[in-house]
Amino acid sequence: MKVNVISRSGREVIKGGLELNDSATVDDLQEAIHKRTKKFYPSRQRLTLPVQQGSKERPVVLSSKKSLKEYTNGNSNDLTVVFKDLGPQVSYRTLFFFEYLGPLIIYPLFYYFPVYRYFGFKDERVIYPVQTFALYYWCFHYFKRIMETFFVHRFSHATSPLSNVFRNCLYYWSFGSYIAYYVNHPLYTPVSDLQMKIGFGFGILCQISNFYCHILLSNLRGADGSGGYQIPRGFLFNIVTCANYTTEIYQWLGFNIATQTIAGYIFLVVAAYIMTNWALAKHRRLKKLFDGKDGRPKYPRRWIILPPFL
Ligand SMILES: NC(=O)c1ccc[n+]([C@@H]2O[C@H](COP(=O)([O-])OP(=O)(O)OC[C@H]3O[C@@H](n4cnc5c(N)ncnc54)[C@H](OP(=O)(O)O)[C@@H]3O)[C@@H](O)[C@H]2O)c1
């Protein structure tokens, strides 16, 4: 079969098109494009079906495992696909690893090294127990997230644009430095012993719950990330769609109860805002996928992220 590969402006991306076997899949087409262009490896390519000019419809994205015949309406030996370069890609594991590595390295620098000398504080620093526990808590959190990235999460998307590495690192690394600066500051005033214990105790409980939520999510898929999106069930997922975000938000609340800095609370608000937006989208997607029609199960009634408010 003949496949014409064009850009969104209609320009031919592969001169003369490609000749492929009748049983070829979208994967085969992507490999063939890669062979001819070298630069555009498969995860860099987004292939869609052409849409009528001026149409407001979203283009159909070609799914890699499907046969090309499925996109030709079964009766044509010609197929035209629209190619978009997604830019350089990195694996999700690489993305997550670098964004979490920053806070894991930066935070201890403020605790162990005399960095405050460079900010004009010449005297010896007194280190309070809460600052030491905060260091352990913080490092445990980011170490856990790196371990989960490599050994728990089963990602459905192979890659993410390289530009996300810079954006996400900026977010995590700068917030990490901002919070570390204030929690380890020579003029830091600790909270009461009871408040510290309540904060860290509650926070650790939420971190363990968050880990368990990630195990439950990973059990919804095969080891290779196959299986698509399923209805998460068990533990807190029986009442809230994004129980992993709920426990993430609460574990930062625990950290902030124990350490009490404005920087920490700002991070909590920003992180909660981001996760709420993602949770709304995930809840919508699950309700759409599991609509109770044509034999599909109906998504149960649940809170989205923060019961009893949302
Ligand atoms: N502090 C912050 O600002 C912040 C922000 C975001 C996240 N986090 C933390 O990082 C963790 C991971 O974040 P994330 O956004 O990657 O979490 P996520 O999308 O909810 O899920 C983690 C893993 O579970 C999979 N998954 C989610 N819902 C599923 C379903 N219904 N069926 C099958 N698999 C499903 C995801 O698959 P896909 O690969 O298909 O997505 C992903 O591999 C969060 O749980 C949270 O603890 C922190």
The ligand as a Tripos MOL2 file, in Angstrom:
@<TRIPOS>MOLECULE
LIG
   48    52     1     0     0
SMALL
NO_CHARGES

@<TRIPOS>ATOM
      1 N1          4.4140   17.7400   44.6050 N.am      1 LIG1
      2 C1          3.9360   17.8900   43.3910 C.2       1 LIG1
      3 O1          3.8690   18.9970   42.8490 O.2       1 LIG1
      4 C2          3.4570   16.6700   42.6510 C.ar      1 LIG1
      5 C3          2.7780   16.8470   41.4340 C.ar      1 LIG1
      6 C4          2.3610   15.6990   40.7540 C.ar      1 LIG1
      7 C5          2.6430   14.4330   41.2730 C.ar      1 LIG1
      8 N2          3.2940   14.2840   42.4520 N.ar      1 LIG1
      9 C6          3.5880   12.9180   43.0240 C.3       1 LIG1
     10 O2          4.1130   12.0820   42.0150 O.3       1 LIG1
     11 C7          3.2900   10.9130   41.9060 C.3       1 LIG1
     12 C8          3.2200   10.4630   40.4460 C.3       1 LIG1
     13 O3          2.5700   11.5020   39.7030 O.3       1 LIG1
     14 P1          1.7680   11.2170   38.3640 P.3       1 LIG1
     15 O4          1.0890   12.4850   37.9900 O.co2     1 LIG1
     16 O5          2.6230   10.4810   37.3930 O.co2     1 LIG1
     17 O6          0.6600   10.1830   38.9430 O.3       1 LIG1
     18 P2         -0.4720    9.4120   38.1910 P.3       1 LIG1
     19 O7         -0.5600    9.8300   36.7650 O.co2     1 LIG1
     20 O8         -1.7440    9.5010   38.9560 O.co2     1 LIG1
     21 O9         -0.0800    7.8800   38.2700 O.3       1 LIG1
     22 C9          1.0820    7.2350   38.5200 C.3       1 LIG1
     23 C10         1.1550    5.9900   37.6120 C.3       1 LIG1
     24 O10        -0.0880    5.2510   37.6650 O.3       1 LIG1
     25 C11        -0.6570    5.1620   36.3540 C.3       1 LIG1
     26 N3         -2.1130    5.3210   36.4420 N.ar      1 LIG1
     27 C12        -2.8020    6.3950   36.9320 C.ar      1 LIG1
     28 N4         -4.1340    6.1920   36.8600 N.ar      1 LIG1
     29 C13        -4.3030    4.9510   36.3070 C.ar      1 LIG1
     30 C14        -5.4480    4.1720   35.9570 C.ar      1 LIG1
     31 N5         -6.6900    4.6230   36.1880 N.pl3     1 LIG1
     32 N6         -5.2540    2.9530   35.3930 N.ar      1 LIG1
     33 C15        -4.0060    2.4900   35.1670 C.ar      1 LIG1
     34 N7         -2.8610    3.1740   35.4830 N.ar      1 LIG1
     35 C16        -3.0120    4.3900   36.0420 C.ar      1 LIG1
     36 C17        -0.0460    6.3110   35.5600 C.3       1 LIG1
     37 O11        -0.0830    5.9880   34.1970 O.3       1 LIG1
     38 P3          0.2500    6.9930   32.9650 P.3       1 LIG1
     39 O12         1.6630    6.6780   32.6110 O.co2     1 LIG1
     40 O13        -0.6960    6.5950   31.8920 O.co2     1 LIG1
     41 O14         0.0350    8.3950   33.4540 O.co2     1 LIG1
     42 C18         1.3500    6.3860   36.1440 C.3       1 LIG1
     43 O15         2.2010    5.4470   35.5540 O.3       1 LIG1
     44 C19         1.9150   11.3540   42.4630 C.3       1 LIG1
     45 O16         1.1180   10.2890   42.8970 O.3       1 LIG1
     46 C20         2.3390   12.2380   43.5710 C.3       1 LIG1
     47 O17         2.6900   11.4450   44.7000 O.3       1 LIG1
     48 C21         3.6970   15.3970   43.1400 C.ar      1 LIG1
@<TRIPOS>BOND
     1     1     2 1
     2     2     3 2
     3     2     4 1
     4     4     5 ar
     5     4    48 ar
     6     5     6 ar
     7     6     7 ar
     8     7     8 ar
     9     8     9 1
    10     8    48 ar
    11     9    10 1
    12     9    46 1
    13    10    11 1
    14    11    12 1
    15    11    44 1
    16    12    13 1
    17    13    14 1
    18    14    15 2
    19    14    16 1
    20    14    17 1
    21    17    18 1
    22    18    19 2
    23    18    20 1
    24    18    21 1
    25    21    22 1
    26    22    23 1
    27    23    24 1
    28    23    42 1
    29    24    25 1
    30    25    26 1
    31    25    36 1
    32    26    27 ar
    33    26    35 ar
    34    27    28 ar
    35    28    29 ar
    36    29    30 ar
    37    29    35 ar
    38    30    31 1
    39    30    32 ar
    40    32    33 ar
    41    33    34 ar
    42    34    35 ar
    43    36    37 1
    44    36    42 1
    45    37    38 1
    46    38    39 2
    47    38    40 1
    48    38    41 1
    49    42    43 1
    50    44    45 1
    51    44    46 1
    52    46    47 1
@<TRIPOS>SUBSTRUCTURE
     1 LIG1         1 GROUP 0 **** ****
